[in-house]
Amino acid sequence: MTGERREGGCLCGAVRYSLPWPLAMAVSCSCRNCQKQSGAPLSLVGVTMRDGLEIGGTLATYVDTAQSGNAVYRQFCPACGSPVLTDTDAARAQGVIFIKGGTLDDATELRPTVHCWTQSAPAWLSFAKGDTIMQRQEGL
């Protein structure tokens, strides 16, 4: 760890966070639920250690169900609706949590190298050569 931290927050500023940098990894997910939740062809998330994440403000939680049947906890600002965190029981067990990439104050260095549920991605979306491409979600 470098001791460096980055900050981010929701659209209205009611929720702010700070997290250790660099992130463990950046992942894109094109499953239908992430598409609906993000309003985009994919959701970009950064994986960080949950014990290093500091959050100010109140988040609401929508409990979603993944294709696997497992719970997905989608946390968002109740004032402006910005998605901020995604959490799962497996992530909790591993000590990580997923931060929505677009909520970072400076996301210019955030580049996903792992892409999940690409079978649901639009045909025009392409992924960088050498990245990990998963038709569904394996091993995350």
Secondary structure as UniProt FT lines:
FT   STRAND          5..9
FT   STRAND          16..20
FT   STRAND          25..29
FT   HELIX           32..38
FT   STRAND          43..49
FT   HELIX           50..52
FT   STRAND          54..56
FT   STRAND          60..65
FT   TURN            67..68
FT   STRAND          71..76
FT   TURN            78..80
FT   STRAND          83..88
FT   HELIX           89..94
FT   STRAND          96..100
FT   HELIX           101..103
FT   TURN            108..109
FT   STRAND          114..116
FT   HELIX           118..120
FT   TURN            123..124
FT   TURN            129..130
FT   STRAND          132..133
//
